[in-house]
Amino acid sequence: MECLYCNAELEWQDSYGNYDYICHGDINGKAGDIYRCPNCEGFDDKETAIQYAKDNDIGYQDWEEICCDSNYHSVCGGFYTDKQENLYEGYLC
């Protein structure tokens, strides 16, 4: 899965589902997976950060302050999938 904003490979965080999945591990109760963008709190390398800022018309003073827009448009870079593996922004409550 790729971030909808910076195209980075999303990091798997957890999965979610019904009671049987959570308490007993019944895979039939799994509803989806939870992911996080690795760039939501900043990029690891200068070149990638600067290119992202240029491509998205983002102003900055220092490249280390540049972060993926998923930090602003969803819940801190959070994404999740449903049973059909469709990707959504945000974090499940």
MOPAC internal coordinates of N, CA, C and O (Angstrom, degrees):
PM7 1SCF
backbone

  N    0.0000 0     0.00 0     0.00 0    0    0    0
  C    1.4448 1     0.00 0     0.00 0    1    0    0
  C    1.5275 1   109.29 1     0.00 0    2    1    0
  O    1.2310 1   121.20 1   -39.81 1    3    2    1
  N    1.3149 1   115.30 1   140.19 1    3    2    1
  C    1.4644 1   120.55 1   179.06 1    5    3    2
  C    1.5220 1   111.15 1  -115.48 1    6    5    3
  O    1.2310 1   121.03 1   -32.44 1    7    6    5
  N    1.3165 1   115.64 1   147.56 1    7    6    5
  C    1.4577 1   122.43 1   176.28 1    9    7    6
  C    1.5269 1   108.94 1   -60.55 1   10    9    7
  O    1.2310 1   120.64 1   -43.02 1   11   10    9
  N    1.3153 1   116.38 1   136.98 1   11   10    9
  C    1.4604 1   121.54 1  -179.68 1   13   11   10
  C    1.5256 1   112.81 1   -70.25 1   14   13   11
  O    1.2310 1   120.26 1   165.95 1   15   14   13
  N    1.3284 1   117.11 1   -14.05 1   15   14   13
  C    1.4588 1   121.40 1  -176.52 1   17   15   14
  C    1.5240 1   113.54 1  -105.62 1   18   17   15
  O    1.2310 1   120.26 1   130.73 1   19   18   17
  N    1.3334 1   117.11 1   -49.27 1   19   18   17
  C    1.4725 1   119.66 1  -174.68 1   21   19   18
  C    1.5294 1   112.95 1  -111.20 1   22   21   19
  O    1.2310 1   120.18 1   177.84 1   23   22   21
  N    1.3137 1   117.26 1    -2.16 1   23   22   21
  C    1.4680 1   124.21 1   179.00 1   25   23   22
  C    1.5296 1   114.23 1    65.29 1   26   25   23
  O    1.2310 1   119.60 1  -166.57 1   27   26   25
  N    1.3092 1   118.37 1    13.43 1   27   26   25
  C    1.4670 1   120.76 1   175.76 1   29   27   26
  C    1.5243 1   109.02 1   -70.49 1   30   29   27
  O    1.2310 1   121.07 1   -27.45 1   31   30   29
  N    1.3150 1   115.55 1   152.55 1   31   30   29
  C    1.4587 1   120.46 1   175.40 1   33   31   30
  C    1.5286 1   108.52 1   -67.15 1   34   33   31
  O    1.2310 1   120.57 1   -57.35 1   35   34   33
  N    1.3360 1   116.52 1   122.65 1   35   34   33
  C    1.4580 1   120.67 1  -179.31 1   37   35   34
  C    1.5258 1   110.48 1   -70.37 1   38   37   35
  O    1.2310 1   121.09 1   -31.59 1   39   38   37
  N    1.3090 1   115.53 1   148.41 1   39   38   37
  C    1.4576 1   121.68 1   178.35 1   41   39   38
  C    1.5213 1   109.30 1   -97.19 1   42   41   39
  O    1.2310 1   120.87 1   -52.99 1   43   42   41
  N    1.3375 1   115.94 1   127.01 1   43   42   41
  C    1.4495 1   120.84 1   178.03 1   45   43   42
  C    1.5237 1   109.27 1   -68.27 1   46   45   43
  O    1.2310 1   120.69 1   -45.99 1   47   46   45
  N    1.3311 1   116.28 1   134.01 1   47   46   45
  C    1.4616 1   121.00 1  -179.65 1   49   47   46
  C    1.5287 1   112.03 1  -110.78 1   50   49   47
  O    1.2310 1   121.00 1   136.95 1   51   50   49
  N    1.3395 1   115.70 1   -43.05 1   51   50   49
  C    1.4601 1   119.62 1  -173.46 1   53   51   50
  C    1.5222 1   108.23 1  -170.76 1   54   53   51
  O    1.2310 1   120.79 1    -2.59 1   55   54   53
  N    1.3092 1   116.09 1   177.41 1   55   54   53
  C    1.4638 1   121.66 1   171.73 1   57   55   54
  C    1.5247 1   107.49 1  -127.54 1   58   57   55
  O    1.2310 1   120.78 1   -13.71 1   59   58   57
  N    1.3137 1   116.11 1   166.29 1   59   58   57
  C    1.4539 1   119.68 1  -178.57 1   61   59   58
  C    1.5267 1   109.39 1  -142.57 1   62   61   59
  O    1.2310 1   121.27 1   -17.43 1   63   62   61
  N    1.3096 1   115.17 1   162.57 1   63   62   61
  C    1.4604 1   119.77 1  -179.70 1   65   63   62
  C    1.5175 1   110.86 1   178.16 1   66   65   63
  O    1.2310 1   121.80 1    19.32 1   67   66   65
  N    1.3232 1   114.17 1  -160.68 1   67   66   65
  C    1.4585 1   119.33 1  -177.41 1   69   67   66
  C    1.5372 1   111.37 1   -83.19 1   70   69   67
  O    1.2310 1   120.97 1     1.84 1   71   70   69
  N    1.2971 1   115.75 1  -178.16 1   71   70   69
  C    1.4644 1   122.15 1  -177.09 1   73   71   70
  C    1.5284 1   112.00 1   -55.38 1   74   73   71
  O    1.2310 1   120.52 1   134.89 1   75   74   73
  N    1.3356 1   116.62 1   -45.11 1   75   74   73
  C    1.4599 1   120.04 1  -178.09 1   77   75   74
  C    1.5240 1   112.17 1   -62.99 1   78   77   75
  O    1.2310 1   120.57 1   145.36 1   79   78   77
  N    1.3175 1   116.51 1   -34.64 1   79   78   77
  C    1.4667 1   119.30 1   178.29 1   81   79   78
  C    1.5292 1   110.64 1   -72.52 1   82   81   79
  O    1.2310 1   120.92 1   132.32 1   83   82   81
  N    1.3123 1   115.84 1   -47.68 1   83   82   81
  C    1.4633 1   120.92 1  -176.30 1   85   83   82
  C    1.5368 1   111.47 1   -66.27 1   86   85   83
  O    1.2310 1   120.01 1   134.71 1   87   86   85
  N    1.3030 1   117.59 1   -45.29 1   87   86   85
  C    1.4623 1   120.47 1  -174.39 1   89   87   86
  C    1.5283 1   114.55 1   -89.63 1   90   89   87
  O    1.2310 1   120.66 1   149.80 1   91   90   89
  N    1.3432 1   116.34 1   -30.20 1   91   90   89
  C    1.4615 1   119.22 1  -173.48 1   93   91   90
  C    1.5221 1   113.91 1  -120.78 1   94   93   91
  O    1.2310 1   120.25 1   176.66 1   95   94   93
  N    1.3312 1   117.13 1    -3.34 1   95   94   93
  C    1.4614 1   120.08 1   178.36 1   97   95   94
  C    1.5089 1   115.18 1    73.89 1   98   97   95
  O    1.2310 1   119.94 1  -162.38 1   99   98   97
  N    1.3319 1   117.72 1    17.62 1   99   98   97
  C    1.4669 1   121.56 1   179.11 1  101   99   98
  C    1.5257 1   109.28 1   -69.58 1  102  101   99
  O    1.2310 1   120.50 1   -72.37 1  103  102  101
  N    1.3254 1   116.65 1   107.63 1  103  102  101
  C    1.4643 1   122.34 1  -175.20 1  105  103  102
  C    1.5332 1   112.47 1   -59.70 1  106  105  103
  O    1.2310 1   119.89 1   155.66 1  107  106  105
  N    1.3141 1   117.82 1   -24.34 1  107  106  105
  C    1.4711 1   121.00 1   178.23 1  109  107  106
  C    1.5225 1   111.97 1   -65.88 1  110  109  107
  O    1.2310 1   120.45 1   159.71 1  111  110  109
  N    1.3222 1   116.75 1   -20.29 1  111  110  109
  C    1.4579 1   121.12 1   179.18 1  113  111  110
  C    1.5168 1   114.30 1   -92.51 1  114  113  111
  O    1.2310 1   120.60 1   179.15 1  115  114  113
  N    1.3332 1   116.46 1    -0.85 1  115  114  113
  C    1.4628 1   119.18 1   179.60 1  117  115  114
  C    1.5237 1   109.83 1   -69.40 1  118  117  115
  O    1.2310 1   120.72 1   -48.68 1  119  118  117
  N    1.3457 1   116.23 1   131.32 1  119  118  117
  C    1.4658 1   121.02 1  -178.49 1  121  119  118
  C    1.5276 1   112.44 1  -103.24 1  122  121  119
  O    1.2310 1   119.39 1   158.79 1  123  122  121
  N    1.3372 1   118.76 1   -21.21 1  123  122  121
  C    1.4558 1   120.84 1  -179.19 1  125  123  122
  C    1.5135 1   111.93 1   164.00 1  126  125  123
  O    1.2310 1   121.44 1     8.15 1  127  126  125
  N    1.3197 1   114.84 1  -171.85 1  127  126  125
  C    1.4525 1   122.47 1  -178.53 1  129  127  126
  C    1.5198 1   110.64 1  -123.40 1  130  129  127
  O    1.2310 1   121.26 1   -22.81 1  131  130  129
  N    1.3267 1   115.20 1   157.19 1  131  130  129
  C    1.4639 1   122.84 1   179.77 1  133  131  130
  C    1.5254 1   107.93 1  -115.35 1  134  133  131
  O    1.2310 1   120.74 1   -46.93 1  135  134  133
  N    1.3387 1   116.18 1   133.07 1  135  134  133
  C    1.4585 1   122.64 1  -177.39 1  137  135  134
  C    1.5170 1   110.48 1  -128.07 1  138  137  135
  O    1.2310 1   121.42 1   -14.65 1  139  138  137
  N    1.3291 1   114.89 1   165.35 1  139  138  137
  C    1.4686 1   121.51 1   176.76 1  141  139  138
  C    1.5257 1   108.69 1  -140.19 1  142  141  139
  O    1.2310 1   120.86 1   -39.05 1  143  142  141
  N    1.3283 1   115.95 1   140.95 1  143  142  141
  C    1.4566 1   121.01 1   177.00 1  145  143  142
  C    1.5298 1   108.82 1   -75.81 1  146  145  143
  O    1.2310 1   119.67 1   -50.56 1  147  146  145
  N    1.3394 1   118.24 1   129.44 1  147  146  145
  C    1.4647 1   119.95 1  -179.61 1  149  147  146
  C    1.5234 1   113.33 1   -70.09 1  150  149  147
  O    1.2310 1   120.15 1   166.40 1  151  150  149
  N    1.3374 1   117.32 1   -13.60 1  151  150  149
  C    1.4691 1   121.23 1  -178.10 1  153  151  150
  C    1.5273 1   113.47 1  -103.81 1  154  153  151
  O    1.2310 1   119.97 1  -171.12 1  155  154  153
  N    1.3196 1   117.67 1     8.88 1  155  154  153
  C    1.4669 1   119.46 1  -175.21 1  157  155  154
  C    1.5256 1   112.58 1   -69.22 1  158  157  155
  O    1.2310 1   120.12 1   160.08 1  159  158  157
  N    1.3124 1   117.37 1   -19.92 1  159  158  157
  C    1.4648 1   119.82 1   177.55 1  161  159  158
  C    1.5229 1   111.44 1  -114.46 1  162  161  159
  O    1.2310 1   120.48 1  -166.57 1  163  162  161
  N    1.3108 1   116.68 1    13.43 1  163  162  161
  C    1.4526 1   121.73 1   178.65 1  165  163  162
  C    1.5176 1   111.63 1   130.19 1  166  165  163
  O    1.2310 1   121.12 1   -22.38 1  167  166  165
  N    1.3141 1   115.45 1   157.62 1  167  166  165
  C    1.4620 1   122.15 1  -179.62 1  169  167  166
  C    1.5195 1   110.07 1   -93.22 1  170  169  167
  O    1.2310 1   120.99 1   -28.67 1  171  170  169
  N    1.3148 1   115.72 1   151.33 1  171  170  169
  C    1.4684 1   120.53 1  -179.68 1  173  171  170
  C    1.5220 1   113.09 1   -81.18 1  174  173  171
  O    1.2310 1   120.43 1   153.77 1  175  174  173
  N    1.3400 1   116.78 1   -26.23 1  175  174  173
  C    1.4613 1   116.50 1  -179.55 1  177  175  174
  C    1.5285 1   111.43 1  -127.23 1  178  177  175
  O    1.2310 1   122.18 1   -33.00 1  179  178  177
  N    1.2925 1   113.43 1   147.00 1  179  178  177
  C    1.4665 1   123.14 1  -172.81 1  181  179  178
  C    1.5219 1   112.26 1   -60.74 1  182  181  179
  O    1.2310 1   119.91 1   133.28 1  183  182  181
  N    1.3237 1   117.77 1   -46.72 1  183  182  181
  C    1.4628 1   121.39 1  -175.75 1  185  183  182
  C    1.5255 1   111.77 1   -61.48 1  186  185  183
  O    1.2310 1   120.52 1   135.21 1  187  186  185
  N    1.3238 1   116.62 1   -44.79 1  187  186  185
  C    1.4649 1   120.83 1   179.75 1  189  187  186
  C    1.5178 1   110.68 1   -63.79 1  190  189  187
  O    1.2310 1   120.33 1   137.87 1  191  190  189
  N    1.3142 1   116.97 1   -42.13 1  191  190  189
  C    1.4651 1   121.39 1  -179.80 1  193  191  190
  C    1.5213 1   111.34 1   -63.47 1  194  193  191
  O    1.2310 1   120.47 1   133.63 1  195  194  193
  N    1.3171 1   116.70 1   -46.37 1  195  194  193
  C    1.4613 1   120.78 1  -178.32 1  197  195  194
  C    1.5258 1   110.79 1   -66.30 1  198  197  195
  O    1.2310 1   119.86 1   139.47 1  199  198  197
  N    1.3255 1   117.87 1   -40.53 1  199  198  197
  C    1.4617 1   120.96 1   178.45 1  201  199  198
  C    1.5293 1   110.41 1   -63.96 1  202  201  199
  O    1.2310 1   120.27 1   138.27 1  203  202  201
  N    1.3282 1   117.09 1   -41.73 1  203  202  201
  C    1.4623 1   121.30 1   177.66 1  205  203  202
  C    1.5306 1   110.20 1   -61.30 1  206  205  203
  O    1.2310 1   120.03 1   135.95 1  207  206  205
  N    1.3166 1   117.54 1   -44.05 1  207  206  205
  C    1.4654 1   121.59 1   179.19 1  209  207  206
  C    1.5209 1   111.17 1   -62.38 1  210  209  207
  O    1.2310 1   120.21 1   137.44 1  211  210  209
  N    1.3365 1   117.21 1   -42.56 1  211  210  209
  C    1.4745 1   120.97 1   178.18 1  213  211  210
  C    1.5177 1   111.30 1   -64.25 1  214  213  211
  O    1.2310 1   120.59 1   133.72 1  215  214  213
  N    1.3242 1   116.48 1   -46.28 1  215  214  213
  C    1.4693 1   121.35 1  -177.96 1  217  215  214
  C    1.5196 1   112.48 1   -63.44 1  218  217  215
  O    1.2310 1   120.16 1   152.26 1  219  218  217
  N    1.3194 1   117.29 1   -27.74 1  219  218  217
  C    1.4646 1   122.00 1  -175.55 1  221  219  218
  C    1.5173 1   113.57 1  -112.54 1  222  221  219
  O    1.2310 1   120.68 1  -167.35 1  223  222  221
  N    1.3355 1   116.31 1    12.65 1  223  222  221
  C    1.4583 1   122.39 1   177.69 1  225  223  222
  C    1.5346 1   112.11 1    51.65 1  226  225  223
  O    1.2310 1   121.27 1  -129.18 1  227  226  225
  N    1.3194 1   115.18 1    50.82 1  227  226  225
  C    1.4666 1   122.37 1  -179.79 1  229  227  226
  C    1.5239 1   108.59 1  -103.39 1  230  229  227
  O    1.2310 1   120.70 1   -54.32 1  231  230  229
  N    1.3094 1   116.26 1   125.68 1  231  230  229
  C    1.4585 1   120.79 1   176.46 1  233  231  230
  C    1.5176 1   110.62 1   -83.28 1  234  233  231
  O    1.2310 1   120.62 1   -29.98 1  235  234  233
  N    1.3187 1   116.42 1   150.02 1  235  234  233
  C    1.4590 1   120.14 1  -179.61 1  237  235  234
  C    1.5196 1   110.28 1  -158.77 1  238  237  235
  O    1.2310 1   120.69 1   -23.08 1  239  238  237
  N    1.3124 1   116.29 1   156.92 1  239  238  237
  C    1.4599 1   123.43 1   175.04 1  241  239  238
  C    1.5281 1   110.16 1   -96.50 1  242  241  239
  O    1.2310 1   121.17 1   139.00 1  243  242  241
  N    1.3242 1   115.37 1   -41.00 1  243  242  241
  C    1.4644 1   122.54 1  -177.47 1  245  243  242
  C    1.5278 1   107.54 1  -135.21 1  246  245  243
  O    1.2310 1   119.55 1   -43.73 1  247  246  245
  N    1.3174 1   118.46 1   136.27 1  247  246  245
  C    1.4589 1   121.32 1  -176.24 1  249  247  246
  C    1.5308 1   112.56 1   -58.90 1  250  249  247
  O    1.2310 1   119.83 1   154.55 1  251  250  249
  N    1.3239 1   117.92 1   -25.45 1  251  250  249
  C    1.4642 1   121.15 1  -178.65 1  253  251  250
  C    1.5287 1   112.88 1   -71.08 1  254  253  251
  O    1.2310 1   119.94 1   167.96 1  255  254  253
  N    1.3273 1   117.71 1   -12.04 1  255  254  253
  C    1.4659 1   120.29 1   177.46 1  257  255  254
  C    1.5315 1   112.34 1   -90.63 1  258  257  255
  O    1.2310 1   119.94 1   173.12 1  259  258  257
  N    1.3111 1   117.73 1    -6.88 1  259  258  257
  C    1.4640 1   121.82 1  -179.48 1  261  259  258
  C    1.5243 1   109.41 1   -76.43 1  262  261  259
  O    1.2310 1   120.49 1   -49.50 1  263  262  261
  N    1.3185 1   116.67 1   130.50 1  263  262  261
  C    1.4637 1   120.17 1   175.25 1  265  263  262
  C    1.5212 1   109.18 1  -139.09 1  266  265  263
  O    1.2310 1   121.03 1   -20.51 1  267  266  265
  N    1.2995 1   115.64 1   159.49 1  267  266  265
  C    1.4576 1   122.86 1  -178.82 1  269  267  266
  C    1.5278 1   110.43 1   -60.84 1  270  269  267
  O    1.2310 1   120.59 1   -37.26 1  271  270  269
  N    1.3226 1   116.47 1   142.74 1  271  270  269
  C    1.4628 1   120.92 1   178.72 1  273  271  270
  C    1.5240 1   113.45 1   -62.73 1  274  273  271
  O    1.2310 1   119.88 1   165.39 1  275  274  273
  N    1.3214 1   117.84 1   -14.61 1  275  274  273
  C    1.4667 1   119.21 1   176.79 1  277  275  274
  C    1.5240 1   110.88 1   -62.17 1  278  277  275
  O    1.2310 1   120.15 1   158.15 1  279  278  277
  N    1.3059 1   117.31 1   -21.85 1  279  278  277
  C    1.4630 1   121.03 1   176.92 1  281  279  278
  C    1.5226 1   111.48 1   -67.38 1  282  281  279
  O    1.2310 1   120.51 1   152.27 1  283  282  281
  N    1.2992 1   116.63 1   -27.73 1  283  282  281
  C    1.4686 1   121.20 1  -177.48 1  285  283  282
  C    1.5151 1   113.01 1   -97.74 1  286  285  283
  O    1.2310 1   119.97 1   145.39 1  287  286  285
  N    1.3320 1   117.67 1   -34.61 1  287  286  285
  C    1.4624 1   121.76 1  -172.77 1  289  287  286
  C    1.5195 1   114.44 1   -91.63 1  290  289  287
  O    1.2310 1   119.86 1   170.11 1  291  290  289
  N    1.2908 1   117.87 1    -9.89 1  291  290  289
  C    1.4572 1   121.19 1   176.49 1  293  291  290
  C    1.5214 1   108.02 1  -139.18 1  294  293  291
  O    1.2310 1   121.01 1    14.44 1  295  294  293
  N    1.2777 1   115.67 1  -165.56 1  295  294  293
  C    1.4568 1   118.75 1  -176.94 1  297  295  294
  C    1.5286 1   109.76 1   -87.53 1  298  297  295
  O    1.2310 1   120.48 1   -88.38 1  299  298  297
  N    1.3249 1   116.68 1    91.62 1  299  298  297
  C    1.4700 1   123.20 1   176.01 1  301  299  298
  C    1.5241 1   113.70 1    50.43 1  302  301  299
  O    1.2310 1   120.34 1  -134.65 1  303  302  301
  N    1.3035 1   116.96 1    45.35 1  303  302  301
  C    1.4595 1   120.35 1   176.66 1  305  303  302
  C    1.5100 1   114.52 1    81.27 1  306  305  303
  O    1.2310 1   119.93 1  -166.16 1  307  306  305
  N    1.3194 1   117.74 1    13.84 1  307  306  305
  C    1.4596 1   121.75 1  -176.93 1  309  307  306
  C    1.5137 1   113.74 1   -83.39 1  310  309  307
  O    1.2310 1   121.58 1   -36.23 1  311  310  309
  N    1.3343 1   114.58 1   143.77 1  311  310  309
  C    1.4613 1   123.39 1   175.42 1  313  311  310
  C    1.5219 1   108.06 1  -141.65 1  314  313  311
  O    1.2310 1   120.31 1   -20.79 1  315  314  313
  N    1.3227 1   117.02 1   159.21 1  315  314  313
  C    1.4566 1   120.48 1   174.92 1  317  315  314
  C    1.5175 1   110.18 1  -148.69 1  318  317  315
  O    1.2310 1   120.89 1   -19.12 1  319  318  317
  N    1.3195 1   115.90 1   160.88 1  319  318  317
  C    1.4593 1   121.70 1   177.23 1  321  319  318
  C    1.5235 1   109.26 1  -116.43 1  322  321  319
  O    1.2310 1   121.73 1   -19.85 1  323  322  321
  N    1.3477 1   114.30 1   160.15 1  323  322  321
  C    1.4553 1   119.99 1   172.38 1  325  323  322
  C    1.5327 1   108.41 1  -102.42 1  326  325  323
  O    1.2310 1   120.01 1     9.64 1  327  326  325
  N    1.3173 1   117.58 1  -170.36 1  327  326  325
  C    1.4684 1   120.69 1  -177.95 1  329  327  326
  C    1.5220 1   112.83 1   -62.22 1  330  329  327
  O    1.2310 1   120.24 1   152.64 1  331  330  329
  N    1.3254 1   117.14 1   -27.36 1  331  330  329
  C    1.4572 1   121.29 1   179.66 1  333  331  330
  C    1.5329 1   111.96 1   -88.61 1  334  333  331
  O    1.2310 1   120.60 1  -173.87 1  335  334  333
  N    1.3277 1   116.45 1     6.13 1  335  334  333
  C    1.4565 1   124.69 1  -179.79 1  337  335  334
  C    1.5302 1   113.47 1    64.50 1  338  337  335
  O    1.2310 1   120.41 1  -152.41 1  339  338  337
  N    1.3351 1   116.83 1    27.59 1  339  338  337
  C    1.4586 1   121.34 1   170.63 1  341  339  338
  C    1.5197 1   107.41 1   -75.02 1  342  341  339
  O    1.2310 1   120.54 1   -42.84 1  343  342  341
  N    1.3323 1   116.57 1   137.16 1  343  342  341
  C    1.4611 1   121.76 1  -176.86 1  345  343  342
  C    1.5257 1   110.50 1   -94.35 1  346  345  343
  O    1.2310 1   120.73 1   -47.32 1  347  346  345
  N    1.3361 1   116.21 1   132.68 1  347  346  345
  C    1.4594 1   123.24 1   178.87 1  349  347  346
  C    1.5225 1   109.64 1  -125.47 1  350  349  347
  O    1.2310 1   120.91 1   -26.34 1  351  350  349
  N    1.3163 1   115.86 1   153.66 1  351  350  349
  C    1.4639 1   121.67 1   175.98 1  353  351  350
  C    1.5135 1   109.76 1   -82.80 1  354  353  351
  O    1.2310 1   120.73 1   -28.75 1  355  354  353
  N    1.3300 1   116.21 1   151.25 1  355  354  353
  C    1.4438 1   121.37 1   173.93 1  357  355  354
  C    1.5075 1   113.20 1   103.56 1  358  357  355
  O    1.2310 1   121.33 1     8.36 1  359  358  357
  N    1.2998 1   115.05 1  -171.64 1  359  358  357
  C    1.4488 1   121.87 1  -178.63 1  361  359  358
  C    1.5229 1   107.76 1  -130.57 1  362  361  359
  O    1.2310 1   120.66 1   -43.17 1  363  362  361
  N    1.3055 1   116.34 1   136.83 1  363  362  361
  C    1.4690 1   120.61 1   179.56 1  365  363  362
  C    1.5038 1   111.41 1   -66.81 1  366  365  363
  O    1.2310 1   120.64 1   -40.71 1  367  366  365
  N    1.3042 1   116.39 1   139.29 1  367  366  365
  C    1.4672 1   120.76 1   177.15 1  369  367  366
  C    1.5005 1   110.02 1   -96.88 1  370  369  367
  O    1.2310 1   120.10 1   180.00 1  371  370  369

